[in-house]
């Protein structure tokens, strides 16, 4: 009997001496957020590791494909390779290397984005959306909204009508070529005040002054939320109903045609369409006003030299 008690005591001592009681990691666990992701080729995914059972949150990273770049003690950015496939990203606890968490990343050759990606719209108000599909011959999308209604206006564009009540909503564009590929916009539905103005303008080739059709002009409030969007017509003109809360405008880079730089000039200032926060100022808008922008919005063609750096961003 004494031998049995002595054996049991030795076993307990061995367990605690080896950090046992919590499995292979001595009670340390690592989980990743997200635990799975589906980027397109060359796209990035932000990853965060959560370490429990240890006061040391630091992890080391590895991946079976693509590249992983640490951005903090427990954060990293995965960059998908130029080819599709399924890859495993692993985060391993520095305090307990045998403890690890994984994220399964399925990389697709088809990419999809939606513009605007975040927006604010008044109850019963409308907003135009544009989807851009890359890596597929068929660039068409289908549209869904969890609140309000969404009506397709072309193979890649749609008009959203907000519900009568305030709150939040999402609009999703799904690739026809690969229904697993989708992009979602997050919307804030605000109380409708009826305080709108009409903003008129024209987007043109900076060299020839010929209008550029199909460019999305996005209007933002002071908080940086898109509050209206319109697509230029055949001669580059637009006439948008815009809330008086709008303060600035920007050209959606994904809708600038091939043959033009992702930049524009307005009222003697230069802006970059590649920088989402680089937007041009609007004049003060009042309810019922009909405002024409001071100058054309000029986009430089790639047949000329690259434009100088922007000097109007705020």
N, C-alpha and C positions, 0 to 999 in steps of 0.2 A: 504493500500500500504506500509506504513511504517513497518507494522508487517511482510509483505512478505520479505522486504529487510533485516530486522533484523533476520528473520529466515534463510535467505540465508547466511548472514554473520556468524551466529552461526554454520551452517553446515560446512562452509569453515574452521572455526577455529577448529572444531572437527576433520576434515580430517587431517589437518596439525599437530594437537596435537598428533594424533595417528600414524604419519609417513605414512599417506596415499598417494595416488597419484600414487602408483606403485603396487597395489594389496596387497595380504596378507603379503608379505615380505617387505612392504614399499619400493618397487623398487629393493630389493635385489634378485638376482637370482643365482642359483647354477647349474652348468652343469658338468657332468663327462666325462672324456675321458679315455678309450673308453666308449661309452654308452651301448655297449653289448660286450660279449666275450664268447668263447666256449672252455674252457680248458678241459683237461682230468682230471680224478680223481687225487687228490694230487698235481696237477700242480698249478702254481701261475700266477696271473695277476697283473701287476702294474697299479694303478689307480691314476689319478690326478683330483682334483676338481678346478673349476674356479669360483670364486665369483665375481660378478659384482654388482655395486650399493653400495659397502661398501669398506672402506679402510682396513678392517680387513679380510685377506684371510683365516683365520683359520676355519676349519670345524671339526665336530665330525662324527665318522663313526659307522655304524651298518650294520648287514647282517642277512638275514633269514636262512643262512646255510653256512657251512664252517667257516673260521676265517678271520678276517680283522685286520691287524696290521698297525697302523699309522707309517709312515716313515718320516713325516715332517708336517708342518702346514696344507698343503693341498694335501698331497700324502699318499698313503697307499698301502699295498700289500694284495691281497685276496688269500688265500690258499684254494683250492677246497677240499671238504670232500672226503672220501673214497668211497662214493656212488654217482651215477649219479642223476641228477635232475636240476631243474631251481630255481635259487636263486636271490634275490634282494639285492644289496648293496646300502645303502643310505648315502649320505654326507649331513650334516645339518650345515648351517651357524652358527658360534658362535655369530656373531653380530645380526643375525635375525633367531632364531631357527625355526620359521615357514617356512623358505625358505630352500628347499632341492632339491638335484638332485639324480637321481638313475642310476644304471647300471644293466642290466639284464644279468645274467651269467648262461649259459646252460652248465652244467658239463656232459661230456660224459665218459663212462667207457673205451673208446678206445682212446689211445694216439698215436701221430705220431710225429716223428722228422726227420730232413734231415741233412745230412753231406756231404760237408761242408755247413754251413748256410750262410756264406759270402765268396766270392772268387773273384779273379781277373784272367782273362784269355785273352790271346792275340787273336786278330781278326783271325778267321778261326782255332783257337786252340781248343783243346778238354779237357774235365774234367769229371772225374767219380763221380757219386753221389750215395749215399746209403740212403735208407729210413728205419726207424725202427718203426714198429707198435706194440703197446702193448695193452693188454686187449681184443684181438680178436684171434680166432682160425685161421682165414685167415689173414696172414700178408702181402699179396700181395698189391701192389700199382700200380696206373697208373701215367704217367708222362706227363706234359705239359711244354712248354716254350713260353714266349711271344716274344722272338727273338732268332734266331738260331734254331737248331733242337735238339731234345732229343730222344734217341733210347734206349728202354728197353733192358738190357742184362741179366736180371734174374727177378724173381718176386719182388725183392726189390732193384735192382741196375739199373743204366742207364748211358749211355755215352752222354754227351752234346757236341755239336759242335757249336762254336760261329759263329756269322755272320761275314761278311767281313768288316763291319763298326764298329767304336768305339761307346761307349755309355754305356747304362745300360740294364740289362736283369734280368728276374726272371725265376726260375725253380720251379715247384710245383709238389709235390707228393701227391696223393689223395688215401685214404684208399679204397680198394675194399669192405671191410666189412661195411663201413659207409662212404658214399661219402661226408658227411658234415665235415669229419675230413681230414684236409690237412695241409701240412707244406711247406713253401716257402723259397727258397734261393735267396739272392740278389747278382747279379754278376756285376762286372765292366769289360767292354770289352775295352782292351787297344790296342794301335797300335802294330801290330805284328812286332817284330824285327828279328825273326828267330834265336835269340841267345839262344839256348837250349843245355843242356847237358844230358847225360844219367846217372842215379843213380841206382846202383844195390845193393841189400841187401837181408837179410833173417830174418824173424821173427820166433823165436823158443821157445819151452818150456825150461825154464831155468834149469830144473832138468834133462831132458832127451835129450835135443838138437834136439828133433824131430820138424820138421817144422809145423807151424800153418797156415792153409789155411783160406782164407776169411777175413783177417784183412785188413782194409783200412789204408794205410799210406798217411798222408796228409802233403804237403810241403807248407811252408809259406815264404812270403817275409819279409823284415825288418819292414814293417808296420803292420804285423800280419794278412795279407790277404792270404787266401789259393790260391796258384797259380797252383797246380797240385795235383793229388790224384791217387793212384793205389791200387788194391786189390791183396793180396798175392795169389800165386798159390798153387797147391796141396802140394808141399813140403816147403811152407812158403817163397819161393823166390819171388822177384819182380825186374822188370827192367823198370824204369819210365823215360819218357821224361819230363825234368824239366827245366823251364826257369832259366837262370843264375842269375836271381834276387832272387832265393830261398835262404834262409839263415838257415832255421831250419825245423825239421819234427816232427810229432806227430802221435800217434796211436789213431784212432777214437774209443772211449770207447764202442760205441754201437755195434762194430763189433768184439770185443774181445769175444771169445766163452765162454759159461758157463764152469766153472771148472778152470777159471783163474782169478787172481786179476786184477783190473784196474790199472796196473802199468807196467813199463818196465825198463830194464837196458841197457845202451848203452855206450860203451867205458869207463867202470868202474864208470859211474854215474847213479843215479837212477832218474826216472821221474814218474809222475802220469798221467795216461790217463784220470783221472777224472777231472783234472784241464786243461781247454782248453789252457791256456797260458804256460803250463809246457811242453816245447818242447826241443828237442835235437838239437845241432848244426850240420850243414852240413859242409863239407870241402868247400873251395872256388871253385866255379864252373866257368868254362870257356866254351865258345861256342865250341861245337863239342866234348867236353871231355867225356870220358867213365869212370865214377868213381864208385868204389866199396867201400861201407862203411867199416870203420876200423874194426868193430866187428859185430857179429850178434846182433839183437835186441831181448833181452831175456825177456819173460813174465813169471812170477812166477805162478805155479799152486796152486789152493786152497787146495790141499792135503798137502801142506807144511805150515809153519807159515806165517803170514802176513808179507809183505815186510817192511823194515824200511822206515821212511819218505824220500821223495825225496830230493836229494842234488844237482841236476843239473839244476833245473828250472831257467830260466832267463826271 
